Amino acid sequence: MLSGTIEQGLIFAIMALGLYISYKILDFPDLTVDGSFPMGASIVAVLIINGVNPILTLGAAFMGGCLAGFITGYIHIKFKITNLLAGIIVMTGLYSINLRIMGRSNIPLFGVDNIFSNGNNLLIILFIVLLSKFSLDYLLKTKFGFSLRALGDNETLVVSLGIDEKKLKIIGLMLANGLVALSGGILAQYQGFSDIAMGTGTIVTGLASIIIGESVLKKGKRLNVTTIVVIGSILYRFIIMGSLKAGFNASDIKLITAILTVGIMAFKSKNLKLTLIKRRLGGVFQNA
């Protein structure tokens, strides 16, 4: 039970890393992830049952997610559609596309080889997570990474530096959804099936992981953001496991996630207001 919780937390950590790019770095609330997550699982499932190497299927899942992110970014920029609506449109379209890919709503993968057939599940998942994390760490330290972070903070500054902000945003969304789809592909192989509904609530789950990580480890100055996101994803899974042990039904998980996310965000907002009030009062007393 313990190892399974950690393994699932690590798998979803890759998804959370992707969501961190779109939501935190680009300041882009991208609902495409609810469609790109099952898209990765769909691509992997279809390729595996057709005899493709399970490792190669993960690369195909990543590319499929990149394509979904490209479409979202393109229609947002080209047709001036708001980021939220662009994500909703692509997410809706991906539902039908995923059904087309699989040919039905569910594909079982029992009895076929996958990346977990001949090895330790935890070590394999940990290797992929660390590879994804360190690759993202390296990318964010490059000129491209600094430009990407600047784009979310101050788009006007990026434009003034002569950087193509439109191209940059699209690439960022492609990378984000690629990681999300990769996570979906790994989960499909881990749980032994792909299902059309497995992406429901992906964005809320990812946000919960990010928020929990930031709330619990915000004072950990030695931890970088990607490490915080990974740990947050694992902590989230332990919270879910605790909820199930406390007597909640599996069908209540989405509701628990939503309440947990709102509760933490409300708590952080309240603390921020109190901090601002204390600063203002401190300034008043200093000037008195």
C-alpha positions in Angstrom: 0.0 0.0 0.0 2.8 2.4 1.0 4.9 1.7 -2.1 1.9 1.9 -4.4 1.0 5.3 -3.0 4.6 6.6 -3.6 4.6 5.1 -7.1 1.3 6.8 -8.0 2.5 10.0 -6.5 5.7 9.9 -8.7 3.7 9.1 -11.8 1.4 12.1 -11.2 4.4 14.2 -10.3 5.3 14.2 -14.0 1.9 15.6 -14.8 2.2 18.2 -12.1 5.6 19.3 -13.5 3.8 19.9 -16.8 1.0 21.8 -15.1 3.6 23.9 -13.3 4.9 25.1 -16.6 1.5 26.2 -17.9 -0.1 27.4 -14.7 2.8 28.8 -12.7 5.5 29.8 -15.2 3.3 30.9 -18.1 0.3 32.0 -16.0 -1.9 30.0 -18.4 -4.8 28.1 -16.9 -4.6 25.3 -19.5 -7.6 22.9 -19.3 -6.1 21.0 -22.3 -4.4 18.8 -19.7 -7.7 17.0 -19.0 -7.6 15.8 -22.6 -3.9 15.4 -23.1 -3.5 13.1 -20.1 -5.9 10.4 -21.4 -4.5 11.1 -24.9 -1.1 9.9 -23.7 -2.7 6.8 -22.2 -4.7 6.1 -25.4 -1.7 6.4 -27.7 0.4 4.0 -25.4 -2.4 1.5 -25.2 -3.0 1.3 -28.9 0.6 1.0 -29.8 1.4 -1.6 -27.1 -1.4 -3.9 -28.2 0.0 -3.6 -31.8 3.4 -4.8 -30.7 5.3 -1.5 -30.4 8.1 -1.3 -27.8 6.6 0.0 -24.6 9.4 2.5 -24.1 8.9 3.9 -27.6 5.2 4.3 -26.9 6.1 6.9 -24.2 7.9 9.0 -26.7 4.8 8.8 -28.9 2.6 9.9 -26.0 4.9 12.8 -25.3 4.7 13.9 -28.9 0.9 13.6 -28.9 0.7 15.8 -25.9 3.0 18.4 -27.5 0.6 18.4 -30.5 -2.3 19.1 -28.2 -0.4 21.9 -26.5 0.5 23.4 -29.9 -3.1 23.5 -31.0 -4.2 25.3 -27.8 -1.4 27.8 -28.1 -2.1 28.4 -31.8 -5.8 29.0 -31.6 -5.2 31.2 -28.5 -2.7 33.4 -30.4 -3.9 33.2 -34.0 -7.6 33.7 -33.3 -7.3 35.8 -30.1 -9.3 33.3 -28.1 -8.8 33.6 -24.3 -6.4 31.1 -22.7 -9.2 29.4 -20.6 -11.6 29.1 -23.6 -8.8 27.8 -25.9 -8.0 25.0 -23.4 -11.7 24.1 -23.0 -12.1 23.9 -26.8 -9.1 21.6 -27.3 -10.0 19.5 -24.2 -13.5 18.9 -25.6 -12.1 18.0 -29.0 -9.6 15.6 -27.5 -12.4 13.6 -26.0 -13.5 12.5 -29.4 -10.0 12.2 -30.7 -9.1 9.9 -27.9 -12.1 7.7 -28.6 -11.0 7.6 -32.2 -7.5 6.5 -31.2 -8.7 3.7 -29.0 -11.8 2.7 -31.0 -13.6 2.2 -27.7 -13.8 3.7 -24.3 -11.5 1.3 -22.5 -8.5 -0.8 -23.6 -7.1 -3.5 -21.2 -3.4 -4.1 -21.2 -3.2 -7.2 -19.1 -1.0 -10.0 -20.6 1.0 -7.7 -22.8 4.6 -6.5 -22.2 5.1 -3.0 -20.7 7.9 -1.1 -19.0 7.0 -2.7 -15.7 7.1 -6.3 -17.0 10.7 -7.1 -16.0 11.7 -4.8 -13.2 11.1 -3.0 -10.0 8.2 -0.6 -10.5 9.4 2.0 -8.0 12.9 2.2 -9.5 11.6 2.5 -13.1 9.1 5.2 -12.2 11.7 7.1 -10.1 14.2 7.0 -13.0 11.6 8.5 -15.4 10.6 11.2 -12.9 14.2 12.1 -12.1 15.0 12.3 -15.8 12.0 14.5 -16.4 12.8 16.7 -13.4 16.5 17.2 -14.1 15.8 17.8 -17.8 13.3 20.5 -16.9 15.7 22.0 -14.3 18.4 22.2 -17.0 15.9 23.8 -19.5 14.8 26.4 -17.0 18.5 27.5 -16.5 19.0 28.1 -20.2 18.3 31.3 -22.1 15.1 29.8 -23.3 14.1 28.9 -19.7 14.7 32.4 -18.4 12.7 33.8 -21.3 9.9 31.4 -20.5 9.7 32.5 -16.9 9.9 36.1 -17.8 7.0 35.7 -20.2 4.7 34.7 -17.4 5.8 37.5 -15.2 6.1 40.3 -17.6 5.2 39.7 -21.3 5.9 43.4 -22.2 9.5 43.0 -21.1 10.0 39.9 -23.2 8.6 41.7 -26.3 10.9 44.7 -25.6 13.9 42.4 -25.7 13.0 41.3 -29.2 11.9 37.8 -28.3 9.0 36.2 -30.1 6.6 35.8 -27.2 4.0 34.0 -29.3 6.4 31.3 -30.4 7.7 31.0 -26.8 4.2 30.6 -25.3 3.3 27.8 -27.8 6.6 25.9 -27.1 5.9 26.2 -23.4 2.4 24.8 -23.8 3.7 22.0 -26.0 6.3 21.0 -23.3 3.7 21.2 -20.6 1.1 19.0 -22.3 3.9 16.7 -23.5 4.8 15.9 -19.9 1.1 15.5 -19.0 0.6 13.0 -21.8 3.8 11.2 -20.8 2.4 10.8 -17.3 -0.9 9.4 -18.7 1.1 6.9 -20.8 3.0 5.7 -17.8 -0.1 5.4 -15.7 -1.8 3.3 -18.4 1.1 0.8 -18.3 1.2 0.9 -14.5 -2.5 0.2 -13.9 -2.9 -2.1 -16.9 -5.6 -0.2 -18.9 -6.4 3.0 -20.7 -9.8 4.6 -20.1 -11.4 7.6 -21.8 -12.4 9.2 -18.4 -9.0 8.9 -16.7 -8.2 12.5 -17.4 -11.2 14.0 -15.5 -10.1 16.4 -12.9 -6.4 16.3 -14.0 -5.9 20.0 -13.7 -7.3 20.1 -10.1 -5.2 17.1 -9.1 -2.1 18.8 -10.5 -2.9 22.1 -8.8 -3.5 20.4 -5.5 -0.1 18.8 -5.7 1.6 22.1 -6.5 -0.2 24.0 -3.8 0.4 21.3 -1.2 4.1 21.2 -2.1 4.5 25.0 -1.9 2.5 25.2 1.3 4.4 22.5 3.2 7.9 23.2 1.8 7.8 26.9 1.2 10.6 27.4 3.8 12.8 24.8 2.3 15.3 27.2 0.6 17.5 24.4 -0.6 14.7 22.8 -2.6 14.0 24.0 -6.1 10.5 24.3 -7.5 10.6 21.0 -9.4 11.5 19.1 -6.3 8.7 20.8 -4.3 6.2 19.8 -7.0 7.4 16.2 -7.0 7.2 16.0 -3.2 3.8 17.8 -3.3 2.4 15.1 -5.6 3.5 12.3 -3.3 2.0 14.1 -0.2 -1.2 14.6 -2.1 -1.4 10.8 -2.7 -0.9 10.2 1.0 -3.7 12.5 1.8 -5.9 10.6 -0.6 -4.9 7.3 0.9 -5.6 8.7 4.4 -9.1 9.8 3.2 -9.9 6.3 1.9 -8.7 4.8 5.2 -10.9 7.3 7.1 -13.9 5.7 5.4 -14.5 7.9 2.4 -15.5 6.2 -0.9 -13.3 6.3 -3.9 -16.1 8.3 -5.7 -15.5 11.1 -3.1 -11.9 11.6 -4.1 -12.6 14.3 -6.7 -14.7 16.2 -4.2 -12.0 15.9 -1.5 -9.4 17.2 -3.9 -11.6 20.2 -4.8 -12.3 21.1 -1.2 -8.6 20.6 -0.3 -7.4 22.9 -3.1 -9.9 25.6 -2.2 -9.1 25.3 1.5 -5.4 25.7 1.0 -5.7 28.6 -1.4 -8.2 30.3 0.9 -5.8 29.8 3.8 -2.8 31.2 1.8 -4.9 34.2 0.8 -5.9 34.9 4.4 -2.3 34.7 5.5 -1.3 37.1 2.7 -3.9 39.6 3.8 -2.7 39.4 7.4 0.9 39.9 6.4 0.0 43.0 4.4 -2.0 44.4 7.3 0.9 43.8 9.7 3.2 45.6 7.3 0.9 48.6 6.9 0.5 48.8 10.7 4.2 48.5 11.1 4.7 51.4 8.7 2.2 53.5 10.5 3.9 53.0 13.9 7.3 53.8 12.4 6.0 57.1 10.9 4.2 58.1 14.1 
